[in-house]
């Protein structure tokens, strides 16, 4: 479903389009408004909701991202639409939100939700997002797909549009006690003029160490040297509370000698029964394979002692399949 298919301009005309930017009466987004443009949006959202009511058994819903050439829906309309969705699909099990302008509070209505995919950024803050997700008893799979290109630029000082913040944090992830699968893709924003917020950091692993995770998938194309992140990941895998069975990585692998020594020391303290991990797949740019033979041999040997099978792939392998 594309949100820009709701075009209130066709109803209220050019005058109403200009009135969209006029605050006729104060109020909260999604509430009743005297603005003719907002009223037209609410009318169309209600009509769409009535159509949705004929499909109460929908199990899978995707809200597509607005492309640069698409008309931008108003924030009021996005909130109204999200509230309508929350009322109309009581049986929803899979939800994918590709539009980072969408709030997250409405997700709490989907009590049967099992799989959630979102960008990790929203107009809703982390506290409200945690409150929405913590009430989902069956949520077992979460995928963070990275925000749309240009988000960092749009958050610059002086930007007058809706503020989008990082709504998924390590602390929030640690509160999702039913989570069994976590996928994170940190895409590089080539338009960013200042440091970009990413999810794959050393702070990620301690909060999720107590979760019943069976699958962890991490990928980034950031030109960074994540030595501290790899060190934290290694400590996470060596933790007695780690229940992970499958690890899928597409990360820049740079292991300095001091960190390799630390990893070897941690392995020496483990028994084979202490390691739940059974399989690791590491996806690398094809051009680096010949230069990394020594590193690959060390990884395979270190993990092989604990019965962990290591598979190597190219970058594109990570994105194949449904994640």
C-alpha positions, 0 to 999 in steps of 0.5 A: 500500500502506498500512502501517497495514493490518498490525494486529498488535493483532488477533493479540496483543490488548490486553495485547500492545498495552501490551507494545508500549511495553515493552522486553523485550530490547535490540536494533536496529529490524528485528532479532529481538525478544522483545517479543510485539507486535514478533514479531506485526508480524514475522510479518505482515510476513513473510506479506506478503513471501511474497505479494509474492514472487508478484509479482517483476515489479512495476515501480511501488510507492507507500507511502502516508502514514498519515493522522491517523485511521489507526493508527500503525505501530510503528517496528520494524514500519516497518524490518521492512517496508522490509527485506522490500520490499528483498528482494521487488521486484528489478525495481522502477523507480519508488518513491514514499514518502509516509510520512516515518517510513520509513527510506531504507536499503532503497532501495539494494536496487532496482538498477534504480530510475529514478524516486524520490519522497519527502518529503525527511525520514526516520528515516535521516540524510543520510549513510546516505541518500546511501550508499543512493542513490549505488549506484543507477546508473539513477536519473534522476528525483528528486522531493521532495514536502515532509513531512507537515503537523505534522512541525515540531511533532512534532520539538519538544523533549520529543517522544518519537516517532521523530526525523525529519531532513532526509535529502536535502541539497544535497550529497547531490543533487550526488552523484547523477551520473545525475540528469536530472530534479529536482522540489522542492515546499516546502509551507508547514506551517501548524502549525509554531511555529518556522522550517521547514526547506525545500529551495529555498535559495541553497545548492541550486544550486552542488552541482547545477550539475555534474549532467546535469540536463535538467529542474528544477521548483521550487515553494513556497507559503512567504510569503517573499521569495526574492531571494537564492534567485533570484539563486543560481538565475540564476547557476546558469542562467548557468553554462557547466556548466548543461545544463538544457533546461526550467525550471518555477517556481512561486515568489514572484517578487520581483526587487529592482533591484540583483539585476536589475542583477546578472542583466543583467551576467551575461547580457551576458557570455554568448553564445547558444551558452552557454545550453542552456536552451530553455523556462521556465514560470513559474506565478503566482497568477492575481490577481498577473498584472496587477500583474506586467506589467513584470516579465514583459516584462523576463523574456521580453525578457532570456531571449528574446535567447538563444532561450529561450521563456517561458510563464506559467501559474497556480499549479495548472498546476504540479501537473498531470501526473506529477511 
